[in-house]
Amino acid sequence: MQVADVVEGDIDVPFAGQTYDMIYCGSVFHLLDEAKCKKLARNASKLLATSTKGEQKKVFFGKTVGSKLDSPLWKAEQLRYLHTKETLRALLEEVGLHDVTITSMSHPEIPSDTTMLTFIGYK
Amino acid sequence: MQDGKGAKDYEPNEDTIALFTRYGGVSSKQEIAERGRRIREKALISHPYRCIQGRYLSPPFLLTSVQSTGSWRPVWLIIPAIGNSLRGKTRRKERWVKISTAQKVQSGYQVLDIGCCMGTDARVMLSDGFVTEDNFTGVDICNDFIQLGYELFEDKDRLHCKFMVRNIPSSCFPVLI
């Protein structure tokens, strides 16, 4: 099974300077290895506008398959790194998001050692 | 990958049928299933990804994820007054519809969908009025997926929101299509 390579490089020219008030990222993190997960989070944070006082909060949210175990899962044959709730929270905070909330949800179509994580963080 | 099983047995769920009904004017379960099978077969030829095949019966590209996996939470939290008025009173999907309707007033709000694939969630947000064509941008690495989305929903001539092909993100400018 191939996986989509959706993250590469740094964001020197972030969409011609465009930033966004809300970024949705559904089912992408679980396609990536650990390094690319970091790049995706970092670059999504760069694409997210910074809210000023009185403005609506800018939000990054979405879902990903995650590890149900105490530690992340590395699916080496697929080059997929599956975060736990805790490591995903740490990653989003590391890239500058705050008030991060991660929720674990059951899902009937994913392996038993995994869980569906929904996430939300603000900037 | 469970080759063959998903494509043969696929039946759209109620959320997918609802999306096709209100957005695409198609309510026939059989027709939606046929479109899903056809598009999946095309996509798998060059892109044998799990997100296209699915593990069991449902091709993920046809699931209305933004609506069904708790993604109402951001708007709930951004507009607490609306959230509080609905809290505990309605089911999640009903909350999504009500909140997304309220969110229409936020003009100029720019929304980016990273990894939009065939744009199913884009159509959910558009048809729910959560975004407009002017304030939504979908990005995916694969132009084929975006084009197959137009074929899936038969809306190439009427959908005018921005989709970009992008290896998210690289150092060069995106291709606008």
Interface residues (C-beta under 8 A of the other chain):
Chain A: M1 Q2 V3 A4 D5 V6 V7 E8 G9 D10 I11 D12 V13 P14 F15 A16 Q18 T19 Y20 D21 M22 I23 Y24 C25 G26 S27 V28 L31 L40 N43 A44 L47 A49 Q56 K57 V59 F61 G62 K63 T101 T103 M105 E109 I110 M116 T118 I120
Chain B: M1 H47 P48 Y49 R50 C51 G54 R55 Y56 S58 P60 S65 V66 T69 G70 S71 R73 P74 L77 I78 I79 Q106 Y109 Q110 V111 L112 D113 I114 G115 D121 T137 D140 I141 C142 M164 N167 I168 P169 S170 S171 C172 F173 P174
